[in-house]
């Protein structure tokens, strides 16, 4: 099948994906759609739970391997939608629908690209495609669960909307639960250890704290208190205030280093929920990046999290669409963006694989 034919088929598949609900951990039917694509295009594939994956026909274990990955789960539609989130509507060149931009356009573009190379012989790299589940929820049965199943990966292209620019680094994430303690009492009595008042200084500490290591690509580590909770009734001082702290980690720290720092220095109890969502990057001199730059692509550091966070190899985030449209009402992707995405993916891989 020609590139043009694959492109039209990919856009049709994207419309089907939009009209098939696929919330995280509920991606069974969109997984069926990916299977159907493979069957129609005579691609040998495997399915592990809701992850659909395949290797190129002439896979050679002695060659390095590139992972092509994007996800087929979505968030829930918000209340701001004026169009049916599960209806693929094309207006003025825009394809509307939940998951169209994040990350359906990337998924179908990478699948079309993989299909284009599937039967090619004597490639310099093997190709592995994974249409993964549970990315939006960072669930246990997503790409992270596939890394011990698929062949060893040397470098990865993770499909997320980047306007086909090269995100050569991505911040990691740690969510902390923090607790500010105090003395519970009746509100009518004196209390110099009210945990709510104690929290004022703690919040100032989090607001003003600065991590010393700055990344050339990702900038500073960003720490934000995002939730606060205390008390159950108006006349009782609670014993503690609970905080949630969101930390976006640059590539100068490991998540463990951040956790050790905050455990030692924070003026309250603080516990990380998980340390597995690390920052990720790729050398700017990697041939994959050089190929993209030669096609006019720009490099940047991404503040948003993706499945890159579970990979231990070098990886780049690259895909059609615009990250600012993700999770918004009346989400859309331009049809031309999908066409461009497939074209650029194929050109980049042609330069380094053929």
Secondary structure, DSSP 8 states (H G I E B T S, - for coil): --HHHHHHHHHHHHHHHHTS--BTT--HHHHHHHHHHHHHTT---EEETTEEEEE-TT--TTS-EEEEEEE--B----TT-SS-TTS-EEETTEEESTTIIIIIHHHHHHHHHHHHHTT-SS-SSEEEEEEES-TTTT-TTSGGGGTTTS---SEEEE---STT-EEEEE-EEEEEEEEEE---EETTS--TT-HHHHHHHHHHHHHH---S--BTTTBS-EEEEEEEE--SSTTEE-SEEEEEEEEEE-TTS-HHHHHHHHHHH-SSEEEES-S----EE--TTSHHHHHHHHTT--EEEE-S--GGGG--SEEEE--SS-GGGTT-TT-EEEHHHHHHHHHHHHHHHHHHH-
